[in-house]
């Protein structure tokens, strides 16, 4: 598993992911991979497995909020005036 930490506490599975990580662009190039389990991963201490992918859209910050877009049009207009 990449950037995924699991802990079992009683009957709860706690999944911890560092949202600031960037594992690169997805195969189709539409998103940034933040965390991946890859194939089904065993959950230690249980007979269970999990499959998990955490992604964010391109051009977003670590919480998935859109990044500000540079206003190149207004700069071009000002320089021509």
C-alpha positions in Angstrom: 0.0 0.0 0.0 1.2 3.5 -0.9 0.5 6.3 1.6 -2.1 4.2 3.5 -1.8 3.2 7.1 -4.5 0.9 8.6 -5.1 0.2 12.2 -7.8 -2.0 13.7 -9.3 -0.8 17.0 -12.0 -3.2 18.3 -14.5 -3.5 15.5 -13.3 -0.3 13.6 -10.8 0.0 10.8 -9.0 3.3 10.9 -7.5 4.3 7.5 -4.9 7.1 7.7 -3.8 8.9 4.5 -1.4 11.9 4.2 -3.4 14.2 1.9 -0.3 16.3 1.1 1.3 13.4 -0.8 1.4 13.2 -4.5 2.0 9.8 -6.1 1.8 11.1 -9.6 -0.8 11.4 -12.4 -3.3 8.5 -12.9 -3.0 6.2 -15.8 -5.6 8.1 -17.8 -4.1 11.4 -16.9 -7.3 12.8 -15.3 -6.3 12.9 -11.6 -3.5 12.9 -9.1 -3.0 9.7 -7.1 -2.8 10.5 -3.4 -3.0 7.0 -1.9 -3.3 3.5 -3.4 -3.7 0.0 -2.0 -2.8 -1.5 -5.4 -4.4 -4.9 -5.4 -6.6 -6.2 -2.6 -4.4 -5.7 0.6 -4.8 -7.8 3.7 -5.8 -6.0 6.9 -3.5 -7.2 9.6 -5.1 -9.1 12.5 -8.3 -9.8 10.5 -9.4 -12.2 7.7 -10.4 -9.1 5.7 -8.9 -7.4 2.6 -9.4 -3.9 1.2 -8.9 -2.1 -2.1 -8.7 1.7 -1.8 -7.7 4.5 -4.1 -7.7 8.2 -3.0 -7.4 10.7 -5.9 -7.8 14.4 -6.5 -8.6 16.3 -9.7 -5.8 17.9 -11.6 -5.3 21.6 -10.8 -6.5 21.3 -7.2 -4.7 21.7 -3.9 -4.1 18.9 -1.4 -7.7 19.2 -0.1 -9.2 19.1 -3.6 -10.0 22.8 -3.8 -9.5 24.4 -7.3 -6.2 26.3 -7.7 -6.5 29.9 -8.7 -6.2 30.4 -12.5 -3.8 33.0 -13.7 -5.6 35.9 -15.5 -3.5 36.1 -18.6 -6.1 37.8 -20.7 -6.3 40.9 -18.5 -2.5 41.2 -18.5 -2.4 41.0 -22.3 -5.1 43.6 -22.6 -3.2 46.0 -20.2 0.1 45.6 -22.1 -1.6 46.4 -25.5 -3.2 49.6 -24.1 
